[in-house]
Amino acid sequence: MEVLRYVLPHLAAGCIAGAVAAIALVAANVGSIRDLGMQTEGGWIAWALLTFGFVITFGSVAIGRAIIALGVDQD
């Protein structure tokens, strides 16, 4: 239980950061990704998959960083 209380906030922060990064990419139209999504019929599916991929990746990195930081002294 103690491990979950330590890992879940890091997971949540990573997932939020991933969602914000994906939304920022679409909003800034980097590489014309927004234009491409607007021109296709199922563009929202591509954006959902992009966001899901970012959420999974950023969440995993945040958990990994939290676990690796367990062995570091907080002096």
Buried (B, 14 or more C-beta within 10 A) or exposed (E): EEEEEBBEEBBEBBBBBBBBBBBEBBEEEEEEBBEEBEEEEEBEEBBEEBBEEBBEBBBBBBBEEBEEEEEEEEE
